Amino acid sequence: MKEENILRYTLEELENIPDETDWERVNKMTDEEVEAAALSDPDAQPLTEAELNQFKRTIYVKGEKVWEDSKTIGELDLGTIQDFAIIPVEDDIVDWFKKQWEDYQARINSMLRDYVKTHDTLAADGLEVVISDETKGLTATTVSAIASKLVIFSL
């Protein structure tokens, strides 16, 4: 796409553009009619398998990529997709991890997994791991579930 064909708007400008959609007509259309109308638009064609295989699920926070799936959309097994926990972490903690490792999110996840393994081992001996008062009483299953679905972002 050529740069001269790209129109840029601020959010405020977009909010002030009048809506010219005939919603009464749209609301009377069946799903099949809506799909047919969309497919008749040459600028709104569905993506091909090859095009889908270029994309990865990615999460951005404040303009920074904080997580990217290791598989493309086409490689995903849709039956195994799980929700992710998105947890806020204080800026100084995230900054420290970022300074240590480029793959800081994976390292945080790994540390949580180590905690779970240690907790399981000690719990089998009747002991409890307490890193801080906030972690007291968390079961290993809970921490493991959190670690397996963790996406870290800075506040």
C-alpha positions in Angstrom: 0.0 0.0 0.0 1.4 3.4 -1.0 1.9 6.0 1.8 -0.3 8.5 -0.1 -3.3 6.2 0.2 -3.1 6.1 4.0 -5.4 8.5 5.9 -4.5 9.1 9.5 -6.9 10.3 12.1 -6.6 11.1 15.8 -9.1 9.4 18.1 -10.9 12.7 18.6 -11.2 13.1 14.8 -12.6 9.6 14.5 -15.1 10.2 17.2 -16.4 13.3 15.4 -16.9 11.5 12.0 -20.6 11.1 11.5 -21.9 7.5 11.3 -23.4 7.0 7.9 -24.4 3.4 8.4 -28.0 2.5 7.8 -28.4 0.5 11.0 -32.1 -0.1 10.4 -31.3 -1.9 7.1 -28.3 -3.8 8.7 -30.4 -4.9 11.6 -33.0 -6.4 9.3 -30.4 -8.4 7.3 -29.9 -12.1 8.0 -26.4 -13.4 8.9 -26.1 -14.8 5.4 -27.0 -11.4 3.8 -24.4 -9.7 6.0 -21.8 -12.2 5.0 -22.7 -11.9 1.3 -22.5 -8.1 1.5 -19.1 -8.3 3.2 -17.7 -10.8 0.6 -18.9 -8.5 -2.2 -16.5 -5.8 -1.0 -13.2 -6.3 -2.8 -11.4 -4.5 0.1 -12.8 -6.9 2.8 -11.9 -10.4 1.5 -11.2 -13.1 4.0 -7.6 -14.0 4.7 -6.2 -17.1 3.0 -4.5 -19.9 4.9 -1.1 -18.5 3.8 -2.0 -15.1 5.1 -3.3 -16.4 8.4 0.0 -18.3 8.8 1.9 -15.0 9.0 0.1 -13.9 12.2 0.8 -14.7 15.8 -1.4 -13.8 18.8 0.3 -10.8 20.4 -0.5 -8.6 23.4 0.6 -5.0 23.5 0.4 -2.8 26.6 1.1 0.9 26.3 2.5 0.3 22.8 5.0 -2.3 24.0 4.8 -5.9 22.9 4.6 -7.8 26.1 3.7 -11.3 24.8 3.8 -13.2 21.5 2.6 -16.7 20.9 5.2 -19.1 19.6 2.8 -20.4 16.9 1.1 -18.7 14.0 -2.7 -18.5 13.9 -2.7 -21.3 11.3 -0.6 -23.6 13.6 -2.8 -23.2 16.6 -4.9 -26.1 17.8 -8.0 -24.2 18.6 -9.2 -27.0 21.0 -6.3 -26.4 23.3 -6.3 -22.6 23.5 -6.6 -21.5 27.1 -7.1 -18.1 28.7 -4.1 -16.2 29.9 -3.8 -14.4 33.2 -2.8 -10.8 32.7 -1.4 -9.5 36.0 0.0 -6.1 36.8 3.5 -6.0 38.1 5.1 -2.9 39.5 7.4 -1.0 37.1 10.5 -1.4 39.2 10.1 -5.2 39.3 9.5 -5.4 35.5 12.5 -3.1 34.9 14.8 -5.2 37.0 13.8 -8.4 35.1 14.2 -6.6 31.8 17.7 -5.5 32.7 18.6 -9.1 33.6 17.2 -10.9 30.6 15.7 -10.1 27.2 13.3 -13.0 27.7 12.3 -11.6 31.1 8.6 -12.9 30.8 9.8 -16.5 30.3 12.2 -16.1 33.2 9.4 -14.9 35.5 7.3 -17.8 34.4 10.2 -20.2 35.0 10.7 -18.8 38.5 7.1 -19.3 39.3 7.4 -22.9 38.0 10.4 -23.4 40.3 8.4 -22.1 43.2 5.7 -24.6 42.4 8.2 -27.5 42.2 9.8 -26.4 45.5 6.4 -26.0 47.1 5.3 -29.5 46.0 8.5 -31.1 47.2 8.3 -29.4 50.6 4.6 -29.9 50.9 5.1 -33.7 50.4 7.3 -33.5 53.5 4.7 -31.5 55.4 6.4 -28.1 55.1 5.1 -24.9 53.6 7.0 -22.4 51.4 6.2 -18.7 52.2 8.0 -16.1 50.2 5.7 -13.3 51.5 2.4 -13.0 53.3 0.7 -12.7 49.9 1.8 -16.2 48.9 0.9 -17.9 52.1 -1.9 -20.4 51.6 -1.7 -20.6 47.8 -1.8 -24.2 46.7 0.8 -25.5 44.3 -2.0 -26.2 41.8 -3.1 -22.5 41.9 0.5 -21.2 41.4 1.1 -23.7 38.6 -2.1 -22.7 36.9 -1.1 -19.0 37.2 2.4 -19.7 35.9 1.2 -21.6 32.9 -1.1 -18.8 31.7 1.0 -15.8 32.7 1.4 -12.6 30.7 3.3 -9.9 32.6 3.0 -6.2 31.9 4.2 -3.1 33.7 1.7 -0.8 35.4 
